[in-house]
Amino acid sequence: DSGVTQTPKHLITATGQRVTLRCSPRSGDLSVYWYQQSLDQGLQFLIQYYNGEERAKGNILERFSAQQFPDLHSELNLSSLELGDSALYFCASSAPPNTGELFFGEGSRLTVL
Amino acid sequence: DQQVKQNSPSLSVQEGRISILNCDYTNSMFDYFLWYKKYPAEGPTFLISISSIKDKNEDGRFTVFLNKSAKHLSLHIVPSQPGDSAVYFCAASDSNYQLIWGAGTKLIIKP
């Protein structure tokens, strides 16, 4: 158990819809990262938050947005969903000093039909 | 532009033998390298890391070697065990602590 909690574990929705994925980081971790893993692909970095502020942005589509709340949990919002958005979405957290060791949640599997 | 490459999508090794997973990178400014292990339907878990100022780091059955001149690192697992069957990701960290990930290598340990 990494200490990072993601909900929901599975989500099935239709094209054009909007979903919200939630992540609770490990206790005390200030950084939250979101990653996307499509079928048989590597991990694609989407976005990082540190203590409520956006720290870094990766290959995140404009249809996607995220935020980190004062209690440090984070939400990833995916809108106008397309079939290609079907993927595993991972959240990870880390504590400073950050040498790159991230603690990942079990992921949220999104299926867009 | 893939800054971190794992050129072998999969690797099959006999139980008890050595598994060697390879990773190449292009950015000489990377200062920290990590290996993560991922089982199906689970998130990646940190395995071992190495700073760019070292050329070897060992943790039990796992050893990571770094060759900076060749911009190459490798993960050695010896002896390989069935529970080692997983996808292994190589990642590199820059001065901003952003991780750049390889595409992963699926390791299969045959009994």
Chai-1 contact restraints between the chains, C-beta under 6 A:
chainA,res_idxA,chainB,res_idxB,connection_type,confidence,min_distance_angstrom,max_distance_angstrom,comment,restraint_id
A,G42,B,W101,contact,1.0,0.0,6.0,A-B,restraint_1
A,G42,B,A103,contact,1.0,0.0,6.0,A-B,restraint_2
A,G42,B,G104,contact,1.0,0.0,6.0,A-B,restraint_3
A,L43,B,W101,contact,1.0,0.0,6.0,A-B,restraint_4
A,A56,B,Q98,contact,1.0,0.0,6.0,A-B,restraint_5
A,F90,B,G43,contact,1.0,0.0,6.0,A-B,restraint_6
A,N98,B,Y97,contact,1.0,0.0,6.0,A-B,restraint_7
A,T99,B,Y32,contact,1.0,0.0,6.0,A-B,restraint_8
A,G100,B,Y32,contact,1.0,0.0,6.0,A-B,restraint_9
A,G100,B,L34,contact,1.0,0.0,6.0,A-B,restraint_10
A,G100,B,S93,contact,1.0,0.0,6.0,A-B,restraint_11
A,G100,B,L99,contact,1.0,0.0,6.0,A-B,restraint_12
A,E101,B,F46,contact,1.0,0.0,6.0,A-B,restraint_13
A,F104,B,G43,contact,1.0,0.0,6.0,A-B,restraint_14
A,F104,B,P44,contact,1.0,0.0,6.0,A-B,restraint_15
A,G105,B,G43,contact,1.0,0.0,6.0,A-B,restraint_16
A,E106,B,E42,contact,1.0,0.0,6.0,A-B,restraint_17
A,E106,B,G43,contact,1.0,0.0,6.0,A-B,restraint_18
A,G107,B,G43,contact,1.0,0.0,6.0,A-B,restraint_19
